[in-house]
Amino acid sequence: MNTPAPRSPKVGRLKLLAIAAVFAAPIIVAGLLTFTGWQPGGKGYGQPVQPQRNFVDEHLRVTLVDGRNYAWRDQAEPRMTLVALAGPGCAARCFETLTGMAKAWVMLSRNQKRLRLLYVGTPPADSAQVTAMKTFWTLGRDADDKLAAFRPTGADSVSALLVESNGTALAYYPAGFDGTGLMRDMHKVIK
């Protein structure tokens, strides 16, 4: 009868070290990448608002149609705000962009309640469009013109701001922005 030769303790230790290296290597690589300043490419589609602005601290007033001021901090629950800023003469193209933004909001599905839609500017002249807008958008105007830097200057255009629930402006989307990119950014931050 043949008995197997006893294994060398060296072989067992080498296998154990190999297994430990497999689990430790990703942690070591991640530590090195973080230490050198590398960050993953999770870039958003909007432009960061620099310098950072907090609309609550600035007392930025948006006067709603009913005369009340818009509350950047929702008292019921923390909710972000997507602000649409209309350029002069909001008409067909402007309304189409607003409709696309509302569709992106609808696509948030169960997370819709975590985002409010605020339209700042003169509504379109077409009363049917205004009625349709009121289904999704809260309408208001920039009382002290503090959002002028974000408002587009081109006729029939829209820009957007994504504002955190505490009133901090996170990202700016200039007129002509990519609606798909805005939707992706909304899905990233609204969970």
PLY file of the C-alpha trace (Angstrom):
ply
format ascii 1.0
element vertex 191
property float x
property float y
property float z
element edge 190
property int vertex1
property int vertex2
end_header
0.00 0.00 0.00
1.32 3.39 -1.03
0.93 6.23 1.36
1.01 9.73 -0.03
4.11 11.71 0.71
3.53 14.37 3.35
3.14 17.87 1.90
5.72 20.42 2.62
4.53 23.24 4.89
6.13 25.61 2.37
3.59 24.67 -0.34
0.66 25.37 1.99
2.05 28.73 2.99
2.63 29.72 -0.64
-0.97 28.87 -1.53
-2.23 30.90 1.43
-0.07 33.87 0.40
-1.33 33.60 -3.19
-4.95 33.67 -2.02
-4.25 36.67 0.24
-2.55 38.50 -2.67
-5.61 37.99 -4.89
-7.80 39.73 -2.32
-5.29 42.41 -1.29
-4.20 43.51 -4.79
-7.39 45.48 -5.67
-7.30 47.26 -2.32
-3.66 48.22 -2.77
-4.25 49.44 -6.35
-7.29 51.50 -5.25
-5.23 53.04 -2.45
-2.44 53.97 -4.86
-4.87 55.51 -7.36
-6.58 57.53 -4.65
-3.23 58.66 -3.21
-2.08 59.88 -6.65
-5.32 61.85 -7.11
-6.94 59.75 -9.84
-10.73 59.74 -9.77
-13.04 57.52 -11.80
-14.69 59.09 -14.83
-18.10 59.69 -13.27
-18.34 63.08 -14.94
-21.74 64.73 -15.16
-23.13 66.37 -18.27
-23.84 69.72 -16.63
-21.26 72.36 -15.83
-20.41 72.75 -12.15
-21.62 76.05 -10.71
-18.45 77.96 -9.79
-18.19 79.67 -7.41
-20.67 77.53 -5.54
-23.94 79.28 -4.77
-26.60 78.58 -2.19
-29.90 80.24 -3.07
-31.18 80.04 0.52
-28.12 81.86 1.87
-28.38 84.45 -0.94
-32.09 84.98 -0.23
-32.75 84.42 -3.93
-36.46 85.04 -4.40
-38.52 83.43 -7.10
-42.04 84.85 -6.97
-44.69 82.33 -7.95
-47.85 83.09 -9.94
-49.92 83.20 -6.73
-47.56 85.81 -5.18
-45.78 83.49 -2.73
-42.00 83.02 -2.77
-40.62 79.66 -3.87
-39.22 77.67 -0.92
-35.81 76.27 -1.93
-35.94 74.05 1.13
-39.11 71.99 1.05
-40.47 71.67 4.59
-42.28 68.37 3.92
-39.26 66.36 2.75
-35.87 67.10 1.15
-36.39 67.49 -2.58
-34.15 68.77 -5.34
-35.30 71.36 -7.86
-34.78 71.41 -11.61
-35.00 75.06 -12.63
-35.79 75.87 -16.26
-34.75 79.43 -17.23
-36.37 80.76 -20.36
-34.70 83.13 -22.77
-36.69 85.92 -24.45
-39.73 84.87 -26.44
-40.33 81.32 -25.22
-42.23 79.64 -28.07
-42.24 76.28 -29.88
-38.57 75.26 -29.39
-38.58 76.41 -25.76
-41.82 74.49 -25.10
-40.37 71.38 -26.77
-37.32 71.52 -24.46
-39.56 71.97 -21.42
-41.65 69.00 -22.52
-38.48 66.89 -22.83
-37.43 67.92 -19.33
-40.86 66.97 -17.97
-40.59 63.59 -19.74
-37.21 63.02 -18.05
-38.90 63.80 -14.73
-41.66 61.28 -15.49
-38.99 58.67 -16.30
-37.70 58.98 -12.73
-40.71 56.78 -11.92
-41.00 56.22 -8.17
-38.30 58.86 -7.52
-40.36 61.66 -9.12
-41.38 62.91 -5.70
-37.71 63.70 -4.95
-37.54 66.38 -7.68
-39.58 69.53 -8.23
-39.82 71.35 -11.56
-39.62 75.17 -11.46
-40.01 77.34 -14.56
-38.56 80.85 -14.23
-39.40 83.37 -16.91
-42.21 84.59 -19.09
-44.39 81.65 -20.14
-45.10 81.04 -23.83
-47.77 83.22 -25.42
-49.83 80.17 -26.43
-52.37 79.59 -23.63
-52.65 75.87 -24.47
-48.91 75.49 -23.89
-49.13 77.34 -20.58
-51.99 75.08 -19.47
-49.94 72.01 -20.42
-46.90 73.38 -18.57
-48.84 73.89 -15.34
-49.41 70.12 -15.22
-45.71 69.58 -14.45
-44.08 72.95 -13.76
-44.42 75.52 -10.99
-44.31 78.91 -12.72
-42.44 81.88 -11.29
-40.19 84.83 -11.98
-36.78 85.88 -10.67
-37.84 88.74 -8.37
-34.40 90.33 -7.96
-32.80 89.18 -11.24
-30.17 87.11 -9.37
-30.39 84.28 -11.92
-29.50 86.53 -14.86
-26.09 84.87 -15.32
-27.81 81.54 -16.01
-30.62 82.83 -18.23
-30.03 82.31 -21.97
-29.91 85.37 -24.19
-31.05 83.64 -27.39
-34.72 83.82 -28.32
-36.89 80.72 -27.82
-34.27 78.91 -25.73
-34.01 77.31 -22.29
-31.17 76.67 -19.85
-31.43 74.65 -16.65
-30.06 74.46 -13.12
-30.11 71.41 -10.89
-30.43 72.59 -7.28
-29.84 70.46 -4.18
-32.53 70.20 -1.50
-30.61 72.66 0.72
-30.62 75.33 -2.02
-27.10 74.71 -3.38
-26.84 74.92 -7.17
-25.14 71.71 -8.35
-25.02 71.91 -12.14
-25.77 74.34 -14.94
-27.02 73.26 -18.37
-26.66 76.09 -20.91
-29.14 76.57 -23.75
-28.90 73.76 -26.26
-27.98 71.22 -23.55
-28.21 67.49 -24.17
-31.54 66.31 -22.72
-30.28 62.74 -22.44
-27.29 63.93 -20.44
-29.56 65.90 -18.10
-31.71 62.80 -17.62
-28.62 60.70 -16.80
-27.45 63.28 -14.27
-30.89 63.32 -12.65
-30.85 59.53 -12.34
-27.40 59.71 -10.70
-28.29 62.24 -8.03
-31.93 61.33 -7.35
-32.02 57.96 -5.67
0 1
1 2
2 3
3 4
4 5
5 6
6 7
7 8
8 9
9 10
10 11
11 12
12 13
13 14
14 15
15 16
16 17
17 18
18 19
19 20
20 21
21 22
22 23
23 24
24 25
25 26
26 27
27 28
28 29
29 30
30 31
31 32
32 33
33 34
34 35
35 36
36 37
37 38
38 39
39 40
40 41
41 42
42 43
43 44
44 45
45 46
46 47
47 48
48 49
49 50
50 51
51 52
52 53
53 54
54 55
55 56
56 57
57 58
58 59
59 60
60 61
61 62
62 63
63 64
64 65
65 66
66 67
67 68
68 69
69 70
70 71
71 72
72 73
73 74
74 75
75 76
76 77
77 78
78 79
79 80
80 81
81 82
82 83
83 84
84 85
85 86
86 87
87 88
88 89
89 90
90 91
91 92
92 93
93 94
94 95
95 96
96 97
97 98
98 99
99 100
100 101
101 102
102 103
103 104
104 105
105 106
106 107
107 108
108 109
109 110
110 111
111 112
112 113
113 114
114 115
115 116
116 117
117 118
118 119
119 120
120 121
121 122
122 123
123 124
124 125
125 126
126 127
127 128
128 129
129 130
130 131
131 132
132 133
133 134
134 135
135 136
136 137
137 138
138 139
139 140
140 141
141 142
142 143
143 144
144 145
145 146
146 147
147 148
148 149
149 150
150 151
151 152
152 153
153 154
154 155
155 156
156 157
157 158
158 159
159 160
160 161
161 162
162 163
163 164
164 165
165 166
166 167
167 168
168 169
169 170
170 171
171 172
172 173
173 174
174 175
175 176
176 177
177 178
178 179
179 180
180 181
181 182
182 183
183 184
184 185
185 186
186 187
187 188
188 189
189 190
